[in-house]
Amino acid sequence: MTATFITAGCLGILLLVLSGWVIAARAKYGIGIGDGGNEDMALRVRTHANFVEYVPLALVLIMLVETGKIGPAWLPAALGGTLVVSRLLHAQGLLKSRGVSPGRFIGTNLTFLVLLVGSGALLGRGAGLW
């Protein structure tokens, strides 16, 4: 489960960074919960929440592909590396722009690709296709 371990470790660190970014804003603006109507706080909370919404399932999919030995041996590492890069790009894109940005666009699409490929691989195994 090397790919899952490395991916989860990298993403755990990124979650801590995003959490620290939210906590710093809470201290800066004196907002204990929610976003207090502050646009910067709302952006930070949503960036963190988006990470938490997508990463757990993607990690489970990667782990199942890896432990089930589904597809080529390189697939779990490719999915894991793509997920790490996608989440870095997504967070960086939101740091640079509150609207559409290349990092956010590419990061979102790569995250969806990991979910699609991982889900497809598992469905194929479940259906007995491989």
C-alpha positions as CSV (number, residue, x, y, z in Angstrom):
1,M,0.0,0.0,0.0
2,T,2.9,2.3,-0.6
3,A,1.0,4.6,-3.0
4,T,-1.9,5.0,-0.6
5,F,0.5,5.7,2.3
6,I,2.5,8.3,0.4
7,T,-0.6,10.0,-1.0
8,A,-2.4,10.1,2.4
9,G,0.8,11.4,4.1
10,C,1.1,14.2,1.6
11,L,-2.5,15.1,1.7
12,G,-2.5,15.0,5.5
13,I,0.2,17.7,5.5
14,L,-1.8,19.8,3.0
15,L,-4.9,19.5,5.2
16,L,-2.8,20.9,8.1
17,V,-1.6,23.8,5.9
18,L,-5.2,24.6,4.8
19,S,-6.4,24.3,8.4
20,G,-3.7,26.7,9.6
21,W,-4.7,29.1,6.9
22,V,-8.3,29.0,8.2
23,I,-7.2,29.3,11.9
24,A,-4.9,32.3,11.0
25,A,-7.9,34.1,9.5
26,R,-10.1,33.3,12.5
27,A,-7.5,35.0,14.7
28,K,-7.0,37.9,12.3
29,Y,-10.7,38.7,11.9
30,G,-11.9,37.6,15.3
31,I,-14.4,35.1,13.8
32,G,-15.0,32.0,16.0
33,I,-17.4,30.1,13.8
34,G,-18.6,30.4,10.2
35,D,-17.3,33.2,8.0
36,G,-18.9,36.2,9.7
37,G,-19.8,37.6,6.3
38,N,-16.1,38.2,5.6
39,E,-15.2,37.3,2.0
40,D,-11.6,36.3,2.8
41,M,-12.8,34.0,5.6
42,A,-15.5,32.5,3.4
43,L,-12.9,31.7,0.7
44,R,-10.6,30.0,3.2
45,V,-13.4,28.0,4.8
46,R,-14.6,26.8,1.4
47,T,-11.1,25.9,0.2
48,H,-10.6,23.8,3.3
49,A,-14.1,22.3,3.0
50,N,-13.7,21.4,-0.6
51,F,-10.6,19.5,0.2
52,V,-12.4,17.6,3.0
53,E,-15.3,16.9,0.7
54,Y,-13.3,15.2,-2.1
55,V,-10.1,13.8,-0.6
56,P,-11.5,11.0,1.7
57,L,-13.4,9.2,-1.0
58,A,-10.5,9.6,-3.5
59,L,-8.1,8.1,-1.0
60,V,-10.5,5.1,-0.4
61,L,-10.7,4.5,-4.1
62,I,-6.9,4.6,-4.4
63,M,-6.5,2.2,-1.5
64,L,-9.1,-0.2,-2.9
65,V,-7.4,-0.1,-6.4
66,E,-4.1,-0.8,-4.8
67,T,-5.1,-3.5,-2.4
68,G,-7.3,-5.2,-5.0
69,K,-4.4,-5.1,-7.5
70,I,-6.8,-3.6,-10.1
71,G,-5.2,-2.5,-13.3
72,P,-1.6,-2.0,-14.0
73,A,0.8,-1.9,-11.1
74,W,1.5,1.8,-11.7
75,L,-2.2,2.9,-11.5
76,P,-2.4,3.5,-7.7
77,A,0.8,5.7,-7.8
78,A,-0.6,7.6,-10.8
79,L,-3.9,8.2,-9.1
80,G,-2.2,9.2,-5.9
81,G,0.2,11.6,-7.6
82,T,-2.5,13.1,-9.7
83,L,-4.7,13.6,-6.6
84,V,-1.9,15.4,-4.7
85,V,-1.1,17.7,-7.6
86,S,-4.8,18.4,-8.2
87,R,-5.4,19.4,-4.6
88,L,-2.3,21.6,-4.6
89,L,-3.4,23.3,-7.9
90,H,-6.9,23.8,-6.6
91,A,-5.7,25.4,-3.3
92,Q,-3.2,27.6,-5.2
93,G,-5.8,28.6,-7.7
94,L,-8.1,29.8,-4.9
95,L,-5.3,31.7,-3.2
96,K,-4.6,33.6,-6.4
97,S,-8.2,34.3,-7.5
98,R,-11.7,34.2,-6.1
99,G,-13.1,33.5,-9.5
100,V,-12.1,31.0,-12.2
101,S,-8.3,30.4,-12.3
102,P,-6.2,27.9,-14.2
103,G,-5.1,26.2,-11.0
104,R,-8.6,25.8,-9.7
105,F,-9.9,24.6,-13.1
106,I,-7.1,22.1,-13.7
107,G,-7.2,21.0,-10.0
108,T,-10.9,20.3,-10.1
109,N,-10.8,18.4,-13.3
110,L,-7.8,16.3,-12.2
111,T,-9.6,15.5,-8.9
112,F,-12.7,14.4,-11.0
113,L,-10.4,12.3,-13.2
114,V,-9.0,10.4,-10.1
115,L,-12.6,9.8,-8.9
116,L,-13.7,8.7,-12.4
117,V,-10.8,6.3,-13.0
118,G,-10.8,4.9,-9.5
119,S,-14.6,4.4,-9.6
120,G,-14.4,2.9,-13.0
121,A,-11.7,0.4,-12.1
122,L,-13.6,-0.7,-9.0
123,L,-16.9,-1.1,-11.0
124,G,-15.1,-3.0,-13.7
125,R,-13.7,-5.4,-11.1
126,G,-17.0,-5.7,-9.4
127,A,-18.7,-6.5,-12.7
128,G,-16.0,-9.2,-13.4
129,L,-14.6,-7.3,-16.4
130,W,-11.1,-7.6,-15.0
